[in-house]
Amino acid sequence: MGYRSLRECVLDLERTGQLRRIPDEIDPDLEAAEIQRRVYQAGGPALLFERLKGCGFPAVSNLFGTIDRTRFLFRDTLEQVRRLVELKIDPGAALARPFRYARALPTAWAMRPKFVSAGPVLGGETTISQLPPIRSWPGDGGPFITLPAVYSEDAAAPGWMRSNLGMYRVQLSGNAYQPDREVGLHYQIHRSIGMHHAAALRRGEPFRVNIFVGGPPALPLAAVMPLPEGLSELTFAGALGGRRVRMIPQRNGLPLAADADFCICGVVEPDRQAPEGPFGDHLGYYSLVHDFPVLKVTSVHHRRDAIWPFTVVGRPPQEDTSFGEIIHELTGPAIPSVLPGIKGVHAVDAAGVHPLLLAIGHERYVPYARDRVPQELLTQANAILGQGQLSLAKYLWIAAAEDDPALDVHNVAAVLEHVLARVDWTRDLHFQTRTTIDTLDYSGAGLNAGSKVVIAAAGPARRTLRTEIPSECPLPPGFGDVRLAFPGVVCVAAPRHQGVAASLEERLRAGLSQRPSDGVLRGFCEALADDHPLNRFPLIVLVDDSRFATESLRNWLWATFTRSDPAADIDGVGAFTEEKHWGCRGALVIDARIKPHHAPPLVEDPDVTRRVDALAASGGPLHGLF
């Protein structure tokens, strides 16, 4: 059976050699986070920080630091959950193979919460200022909860069955929050908590929220599961945890998770928003200061043996990468039943998850056609971009399965090369302009605002992708250092965009600035005649540093797709517009330079780095961890 508490999980990891205690005092301000990042990158163990400076609670990180450890945490239930997903896809499977699915029935029973009169979470009360004040990046506006499970209910249909358990960041202090009385609650568009908030406002009722921290590891994983609207994540937490989630009814007007380590109860003030952030986020940049809801804290409960779990968010991969991998393992087989015709969808972690989607679909329209073109793929692309969090994507590359049945949607380089060998830039680019993108993505025109492009390819290869830079490659003034990223793609160092602030403080204060065009992209495309050697490559990317961008596929993906907005930053050689369709007859060019309106990238504090280096030296408490 699954763990009943976080402490039980910690002790099990220690017993099996997958956790290391850190007995020395560690500063929760930047130091603990840098240790976590380094241990994660080294593939190291979970960490139990027994003494945090100025705090009476221990903290644990890197619980989900490897996919193998994540599978280990749920080793008793993963197979049964997979079988439940199979039954969702094909309910008749239980009749055809009853013995295979018999063991899934107890798991289905565990999906219903169990209401109890009391629980460990009521063991003590504390204040916000006594919680571990973990700050991850130098520009962060304060300490944040990074592994919360935020519970809310629909005022129009109260009760756990239509509740939402989501992972939304919570700022504990800083900015204009009243100490110990208020915290910031940041949630993005398309989230169920926003619908609950709207329902409470319509009815003129208080919008109550409970924030669970810790508890069985199934709780935070359930909070990030992409479940259908109206299906409570508590059901998935029970299935994955192998036991019914115990809930204590009606505290703060909402139930509490009885086995959580901490619970912050509060009410969202109906007419008040306050500045929240900055915060180092999963795209590898800061999300800047914006107004978000404020939670007025009514009480803070904790277990007597409470442990504070935390993670660090930053440029992928980070610990939350394991969440994405385990979610795909569990839900990937269901994609064809949700999106007919789709063989697979992959949100590319190295590109920040939301900026880039890869998909493989079946192109079955007009099967007798001699020269197939993307048709059904475009229908499927619209379905993908209308599906939950997939709707936040900016770039969707979609290929026809019939052209290469062995093509794996998770082999990023293979999919990109497959598409680039077949794509027709005069026909296969399809833009959506002035639409919504990820709240955390600052490449667009404003908060939540940007564009999308679908790049669809079907049919036989139309070109052989070049793998060598031409010896003679004249460039316009200011451009240089042409480097191959991978077959068919080159990066060119372009003049840096004027107006990019130098210091972190200036960049954070600037906020969302205007999006001026400096004409570099258009000028470059005009300078490349049809017979220019670079025009033999289907894709050219303009960057600030071509050496960095081509050092690895990971660097190229991050620089290209987090620093460009399709409608503003895509141009091409021989560009044209015909019946409102845009295309180009030569190479497609993406401007992936850092621009004045972009948020600053995440960089560690050098003083903290030196302190962590000292802790990791021979004889230090971190020696051998990285």
C-alpha positions in Angstrom: 0.0 0.0 0.0 1.0 3.6 -0.5 2.5 5.9 2.2 0.2 7.3 4.9 2.4 10.4 5.5 5.3 12.3 4.1 7.5 11.2 7.1 6.7 7.5 6.3 7.9 8.2 2.8 11.1 10.0 4.0 12.0 7.1 6.3 11.4 4.5 3.5 13.7 6.4 1.2 16.3 6.6 3.9 16.0 2.9 4.6 16.6 2.1 0.9 19.5 4.4 0.5 17.6 7.0 -1.5 17.7 9.9 0.9 20.5 11.8 2.7 20.2 13.8 5.9 21.9 17.2 6.0 22.4 17.9 9.8 24.3 21.2 9.4 22.4 24.5 9.4 21.5 25.6 5.9 20.2 29.0 5.0 16.7 28.8 3.4 17.4 32.0 1.5 18.9 30.8 -1.8 21.3 28.3 -0.2 18.9 25.3 0.1 17.6 25.9 -3.4 21.1 25.9 -5.0 21.9 22.7 -3.1 18.7 21.1 -4.5 19.5 22.2 -8.1 23.0 20.7 -7.9 22.0 17.5 -6.4 19.2 17.1 -8.9 21.6 17.7 -11.8 23.9 15.1 -10.4 21.0 12.5 -10.2 21.5 12.5 -6.4 19.2 11.4 -3.6 16.4 13.1 -1.8 17.6 15.6 0.8 16.3 16.1 4.4 17.5 19.5 5.7 17.2 18.9 9.4 18.2 22.5 10.4 17.1 25.5 8.5 18.4 28.8 9.7 15.8 30.7 11.7 13.1 27.9 11.3 11.9 25.1 13.6 10.6 22.8 10.8 12.8 20.4 8.8 12.5 20.4 5.0 12.8 17.8 2.3 13.6 18.2 -1.4 14.3 16.1 -4.5 11.7 13.5 -3.6 10.8 13.2 -7.3 14.4 13.9 -8.4 14.6 10.9 -10.8 12.0 9.0 -12.7 13.1 5.8 -11.1 12.6 7.2 -7.6 9.2 8.6 -8.6 8.2 5.1 -9.8 9.5 3.7 -6.6 7.3 6.0 -4.5 4.2 4.6 -6.3 5.5 1.1 -7.0 2.5 -0.6 -5.3 -0.1 1.3 -7.4 1.2 2.3 -10.8 0.2 -0.9 -12.6 -3.3 -0.7 -11.1 -3.7 2.9 -12.2 -2.5 2.0 -15.7 -5.2 -0.6 -15.8 -7.9 1.9 -14.7 -6.8 4.1 -17.6 -7.1 1.1 -20.0 -10.6 0.5 -18.8 -11.4 4.2 -19.4 -10.1 3.7 -23.0 -11.9 0.4 -23.5 -14.5 -0.5 -20.9 -15.1 -3.9 -22.6 -11.6 -5.0 -21.8 -12.7 -6.0 -18.3 -15.1 -8.5 -19.8 -12.5 -9.9 -22.2 -9.8 -10.2 -19.6 -11.5 -10.2 -16.2 -8.5 -11.5 -14.2 -6.2 -8.7 -15.5 -8.5 -6.0 -14.3 -9.8 -7.6 -11.1 -7.0 -6.0 -9.1 -8.0 -2.6 -10.4 -11.2 -2.7 -8.4 -9.7 -2.0 -5.0 -7.9 0.9 -6.6 -11.2 2.3 -7.9 -12.6 2.1 -4.3 -9.6 4.1 -3.0 -10.7 6.9 -5.3 -13.4 8.0 -2.9 -12.2 10.2 0.0 -12.8 9.0 3.5 -14.1 11.6 5.9 -12.8 11.5 9.5 -13.4 13.6 12.6 -9.8 14.5 13.3 -6.3 13.9 11.9 -2.5 14.6 12.4 -2.7 17.9 10.5 -4.6 19.4 13.6 -1.6 18.6 15.9 -0.6 22.2 16.2 -1.0 25.7 14.9 1.6 28.2 13.8 1.9 31.4 11.7 3.1 32.1 8.2 6.4 33.6 9.4 7.3 30.4 11.2 7.1 28.3 8.0 10.4 27.6 6.1 11.1 30.8 4.1 12.7 29.2 1.1 13.7 31.6 -1.6 15.1 30.0 -4.8 16.5 32.7 -7.1 18.2 36.1 -6.3 15.4 38.1 -8.0 12.5 36.3 -6.3 10.1 38.7 -4.5 10.1 36.5 -1.4 9.7 33.0 -0.2 7.3 30.8 -2.0 5.5 27.4 -1.5 6.7 25.4 -4.5 4.9 22.1 -3.8 1.4 23.1 -2.7 -1.9 21.3 -3.3 -4.4 24.1 -3.3 -8.0 23.0 -2.6 -11.1 24.8 -3.7 -14.7 24.0 -4.4 -17.4 25.2 -6.8 -19.8 27.6 -5.0 -22.5 26.6 -7.4 -22.0 22.9 -6.7 -20.1 22.5 -3.4 -18.6 19.3 -2.2 -15.5 17.2 -2.9 -16.8 15.7 -6.1 -16.4 18.9 -8.1 -13.5 20.2 -6.0 -10.1 21.2 -7.5 -6.7 20.3 -6.2 -4.1 22.3 -8.1 -0.5 23.3 -7.8 -0.4 27.1 -7.9 2.5 29.0 -6.4 1.9 30.8 -3.1 4.0 33.8 -2.1 4.4 33.8 1.7 5.8 37.2 2.2 7.3 40.3 0.5 5.8 43.0 -1.7 2.7 44.6 0.0 1.4 41.5 1.9 0.6 42.0 5.5 2.9 39.7 7.5 1.2 36.6 8.8 -2.1 37.8 7.6 -1.9 37.6 3.8 -0.3 35.4 1.1 -0.3 35.8 -2.7 -2.1 33.2 -4.7 -0.9 32.9 -8.4 -3.0 30.8 -10.7 -2.9 30.8 -14.5 -5.6 31.1 -17.0 -7.5 27.8 -18.0 -7.2 26.6 -14.4 -10.2 25.2 -12.5 -9.6 27.3 -9.4 -10.3 30.4 -11.6 -13.7 29.0 -12.5 -14.4 28.4 -8.8 -13.3 31.9 -8.0 -15.7 33.3 -10.7 -18.6 31.2 -9.4 -18.1 32.6 -5.8 -18.0 36.2 -7.2 -21.2 35.6 -9.1 -23.0 34.3 -6.1 -21.5 37.0 -3.7 -20.1 34.3 -1.5 -16.7 34.1 0.2 -14.1 32.2 -1.9 -12.5 29.9 0.5 -9.2 28.1 -0.2 -7.2 25.6 1.8 -3.5 25.1 0.9 -2.1 21.6 1.7 1.7 21.2 2.0 3.2 17.8 2.5 1.2 14.7 3.2 1.4 11.5 1.1 3.4 12.1 -2.1 0.3 11.2 -4.1 -1.2 14.6 -3.1 1.2 16.9 -5.0 1.4 14.6 -8.0 -2.4 14.5 -8.2 -2.4 18.3 -8.0 -0.5 18.5 -11.4 -2.5 15.8 -13.2 -4.4 17.0 -16.3 -7.7 15.6 -15.3 -11.0 16.5 -17.1 -12.9 19.5 -15.7 -15.3 18.4 -13.0 -13.3 15.4 -11.9 -11.7 15.9 -8.5 -8.0 15.3 -8.2 -8.7 13.7 -4.8 -9.9 10.7 -6.7 -6.6 10.3 -8.5 -4.7 10.9 -5.3 -6.5 8.0 -3.7 -5.9 5.7 -6.7 -2.2 6.6 -6.9 -1.7 6.5 -3.1 -3.4 3.1 -2.8 -5.7 4.3 0.0 -8.6 6.7 0.4 -7.5 10.3 1.0 -8.6 11.1 4.6 -10.4 14.5 4.8 -11.6 16.4 7.9 -14.9 18.1 7.1 -15.6 21.8 7.4 -12.6 23.7 8.6 -12.6 27.2 7.1 -15.8 26.1 5.4 -13.8 23.5 3.4 -12.4 20.1 4.3 -8.7 19.6 5.4 -6.4 16.8 4.2 -6.1 14.9 7.5 -2.6 13.6 6.7 -1.1 16.8 5.2 1.9 18.2 7.1 0.6 21.8 6.9 -2.6 23.4 5.9 -3.1 27.2 5.4 -6.7 28.1 5.6 -8.0 31.4 4.2 -10.5 33.5 2.2 -9.7 35.2 -1.1 -10.6 38.9 -0.7 -13.2 39.6 -3.4 -12.1 43.1 -4.4 -8.4 43.0 -3.8 -5.4 42.0 -5.9 -1.9 42.8 -5.0 1.5 42.6 -6.7 2.9 39.0 -6.7 6.4 38.0 -7.8 9.0 38.1 -9.3 9.5 34.4 -9.3 12.0 32.2 -11.1 9.8 29.9 -13.3 9.9 26.8 -15.4 10.7 28.5 -18.7 14.1 29.4 -17.2 13.3 33.1 -16.7 11.6 35.2 -14.1 7.9 35.7 -14.1 7.5 39.4 -13.4 5.4 41.4 -10.9 1.7 41.3 -11.7 -1.5 41.7 -9.6 -3.0 38.4 -8.4 -5.5 37.3 -5.8 -4.7 37.7 -2.1 -5.6 35.0 0.4 -6.5 36.4 3.8 -5.1 33.8 6.2 -7.4 32.6 9.0 -5.3 29.7 10.4 -2.2 27.6 9.8 -2.3 24.0 11.0 0.5 21.5 11.1 1.4 18.0 12.2 3.5 17.6 15.3 6.1 15.7 13.2 5.7 18.0 10.2 8.2 18.1 7.3 8.2 20.9 4.7 8.5 19.6 1.1 9.9 22.0 -1.5 11.3 21.9 -5.0 13.1 24.5 -7.2 11.6 25.7 -10.4 13.9 26.8 -13.2 15.2 26.1 -16.7 14.4 22.5 -17.5 15.2 19.9 -16.6 14.4 20.3 -12.9 12.7 18.0 -10.4 9.3 18.7 -12.0 10.5 17.0 -15.1 9.7 13.7 -13.4 6.1 14.8 -12.9 5.8 15.2 -16.7 7.4 11.8 -17.3 5.2 9.9 -14.9 2.0 11.7 -16.1 2.8 10.7 -19.7 3.4 7.1 -18.6 -0.1 7.0 -17.0 -2.1 9.1 -19.4 -0.3 8.8 -22.7 -2.2 5.7 -23.8 -5.5 7.6 -23.4 -4.5 10.3 -25.9 -6.0 8.6 -29.0 -9.3 8.2 -27.3 -9.4 11.9 -26.3 -8.0 13.2 -29.6 -9.1 10.9 -32.4 -6.5 10.4 -35.1 -3.6 11.4 -32.9 -0.9 8.8 -32.2 1.0 10.9 -29.7 1.7 14.4 -28.3 4.8 15.5 -26.6 5.3 18.8 -24.7 9.0 19.3 -25.0 10.5 19.8 -21.5 13.7 21.4 -22.7 11.8 24.2 -24.4 9.9 25.0 -21.3 7.0 22.6 -21.8 4.3 24.9 -23.1 6.2 26.8 -25.9 6.7 23.7 -28.1 4.5 20.7 -28.8 5.3 17.8 -31.1 2.6 15.5 -32.4 2.1 12.6 -34.8 -1.3 12.0 -36.3 -2.8 9.9 -39.0 -3.4 11.6 -42.4 -6.3 9.5 -43.7 -8.1 12.1 -45.9 -8.0 11.2 -49.6 -5.9 8.0 -49.1 -5.7 7.4 -52.8 -4.0 10.7 -53.6 -0.7 10.5 -55.3 0.8 13.5 -53.5 -0.5 13.7 -50.0 -0.7 17.1 -48.2 -1.6 18.0 -44.6 -5.4 17.9 -44.3 -6.6 15.8 -41.4 -3.4 16.9 -39.6 -4.8 20.4 -39.5 -8.1 19.2 -38.0 -6.1 17.4 -35.4 -3.9 20.4 -34.7 -6.9 22.5 -33.9 -8.1 19.8 -31.6 -4.8 19.7 -29.8 -4.7 23.5 -29.3 -8.2 23.4 -27.9 -7.3 20.8 -25.2 -6.7 22.1 -21.7 -3.1 23.2 -21.0 -2.1 22.2 -24.6 -3.9 25.3 -25.6 -1.1 27.4 -24.2 1.4 26.1 -26.8 3.0 28.6 -29.2 4.6 26.1 -31.7 3.0 22.8 -32.8 5.0 20.6 -35.2 2.8 17.8 -36.4 3.8 14.9 -38.8 1.9 12.1 -40.5 2.4 8.7 -39.0 2.0 7.1 -42.4 5.3 8.6 -43.7 7.3 6.8 -41.0 5.4 4.4 -38.8 8.5 4.0 -36.5 8.8 7.8 -35.8 8.6 8.3 -32.0 7.1 11.6 -30.8 9.5 11.7 -27.9 12.6 11.6 -30.2 12.7 15.4 -30.5 15.5 15.6 -33.1 14.0 12.9 -35.2 10.6 14.6 -35.4 12.1 18.0 -36.2 14.3 16.5 -39.0 11.3 14.5 -40.3 9.2 17.6 -40.6 12.0 19.8 -42.0 12.7 17.3 -44.8 9.0 17.4 -45.9 7.6 20.8 -45.0 6.6 23.3 -47.8 6.9 26.8 -46.3 4.6 28.2 -49.0 1.8 26.0 -47.7 2.4 24.4 -44.3 2.5 27.3 -41.9 -0.7 28.1 -40.1 -0.8 31.0 -37.7 -3.2 32.0 -34.9 -2.6 35.7 -34.0 -3.6 37.7 -30.9 -4.5 34.8 -28.8 -3.6 33.4 -25.4 -0.3 31.8 -24.4 1.2 30.8 -21.1 1.0 33.4 -18.4 4.7 32.8 -17.6 5.8 33.4 -21.3 7.0 36.9 -22.0 7.8 36.5 -25.6 4.4 37.8 -26.7 2.7 41.1 -26.8 1.6 41.1 -23.1 0.5 39.0 -20.2 -1.2 35.9 -21.5 -1.0 37.4 -25.0 0.8 36.1 -28.0 0.4 33.9 -31.1 0.7 30.3 -32.3 1.9 28.5 -35.4 1.1 25.0 -36.6 3.8 23.5 -38.8 2.4 20.4 -40.5 4.1 18.0 -42.8 2.8 15.0 -44.8 4.1 13.1 -47.8 7.5 12.1 -49.1 10.7 14.0 -48.3 11.2 17.0 -50.6 14.8 17.8 -49.6 17.9 16.2 -48.1 18.9 18.1 -44.9 22.4 19.6 -45.2 24.9 18.9 -42.4 27.8 21.3 -43.4 28.1 25.1 -43.4 29.1 26.4 -46.9 32.6 27.6 -47.1 31.5 30.8 -48.9 28.7 32.3 -46.8 28.5 36.2 -47.2 26.3 37.9 -44.5 24.9 41.3 -44.0 27.0 43.7 -41.8 26.6 42.8 -38.1 25.8 39.1 -38.7 28.3 36.3 -38.3 29.4 33.0 -36.6 27.2 30.7 -38.6 26.9 27.3 -36.9 25.0 24.1 -37.6 22.5 23.3 -34.9 21.5 19.9 -36.4 20.7 18.7 -39.9 18.8 21.4 -41.8 19.1 24.1 -39.2 21.7 26.8 -38.7 22.1 29.5 -36.1 23.5 32.9 -37.0 24.8 35.4 -34.5 22.8 38.6 -35.1 23.2 42.2 -33.7 21.9 42.3 -30.2 18.5 44.0 -29.8 19.0 47.6 -28.5 17.3 48.5 -25.2 17.9 45.3 -23.3 18.7 46.4 -19.7 22.0 45.3 -18.3 21.3 44.5 -14.6 18.8 42.1 -13.1 17.2 44.8 -11.0 16.6 47.0 -14.1 15.1 44.1 -16.1 12.8 43.2 -13.2 11.7 46.8 -12.7 11.0 47.3 -16.4 8.2 44.8 -16.3 6.2 44.3 -19.5 7.7 46.9 -21.9 6.7 47.7 -25.4 7.6 45.2 -28.2 9.6 47.4 -30.7 10.9 45.9 -33.9 14.5 46.9 -34.8 14.2 45.7 -38.4 17.0 43.1 -38.0 14.8 40.1 -38.9 13.3 41.7 -42.0 16.6 43.1 -43.1 18.3 39.7 -42.9 15.6 38.0 -44.9 15.8 40.7 -47.6 19.6 40.3 -47.8 19.4 36.6 -48.6 18.7 36.2 -52.3 17.2 32.9 -53.6 20.7 31.6 -54.5 22.3 32.4 -51.2 24.1 29.4 -49.7 22.2 29.6 -46.4 18.9 29.5 -48.3 19.7 25.8 -48.9 18.8 25.2 -45.2 15.1 25.1 -44.5 15.4 26.8 -41.1 17.7 29.7 -39.9 17.6 30.9 -36.3 18.9 34.4 -35.4 20.5 34.3 -31.9 22.6 36.4 -29.6 25.2 33.6 -29.1 25.4 31.0 -31.8 28.0 29.0 -29.9 25.7 28.6 -26.9 22.6 27.8 -29.1 24.4 25.0 -30.9 26.3 23.4 -28.1 23.4 21.0 -27.6 19.9 20.3 -28.7 18.7 21.3 -25.3 20.3 24.8 -25.6 18.8 25.2 -29.1 15.3 24.2 -28.0 15.4 26.6 -25.1 16.8 29.6 -26.9 14.6 29.2 -30.0 11.2 28.6 -28.5 11.3 30.6 -25.3 12.6 33.7 -27.0 10.3 34.0 -30.0 6.6 34.7 -30.6 5.6 33.2 -33.9 3.6 36.1 -35.4 6.2 38.7 -34.5 9.5 36.7 -34.8 9.0 34.5 -37.8 9.9 35.8 -41.3 11.4 34.2 -44.4 13.2 34.6 -47.6 10.8 35.4 -50.4 7.9 36.0 -48.0 4.4 36.6 -49.4 0.8 36.9 -48.3 -1.9 35.4 -50.5 -5.5 35.3 -49.5 -4.4 36.1 -45.9 -2.1 33.1 -45.9 1.5 33.8 -45.1 4.4 31.8 -46.4 7.9 32.0 -47.9 9.6 30.5 -50.9 13.0 30.3 -49.3 14.3 29.6 -45.8 12.2 30.2 -42.8 13.9 32.5 -40.3 13.1 32.7 -36.5 14.4 35.7 -34.5 15.3 34.2 -31.2 17.3 37.0 -29.8 16.7 38.4 -26.3 14.5 41.5 -26.7 13.6 44.4 -24.3 10.2 43.0 -23.4 11.5 39.6 -22.4 11.9 38.6 -18.7 15.5 38.1 -17.5 17.0 34.6 -17.5 17.7 32.9 -14.2 21.3 33.1 -12.9 22.6 32.0 -9.5 24.1 34.3 -6.9 27.9 34.0 -7.0 28.3 34.4 -3.2 25.8 31.6 -2.6 27.6 29.5 -5.2 30.9 29.9 -3.3 29.2 29.0 0.0 27.7 25.8 -1.5 31.1 25.0 -3.0 32.6 25.1 0.5 29.9 22.9 1.9 30.7 20.3 -0.8 34.4 20.3 -0.3 36.2 17.3 1.3 34.9 17.0 4.9 31.9 19.2 4.3 28.3 18.1 4.9 27.6 18.0 1.1 30.8 16.2 0.1 30.1 13.5 -2.5 26.6 14.7 -3.4 27.6 16.5 -6.6 
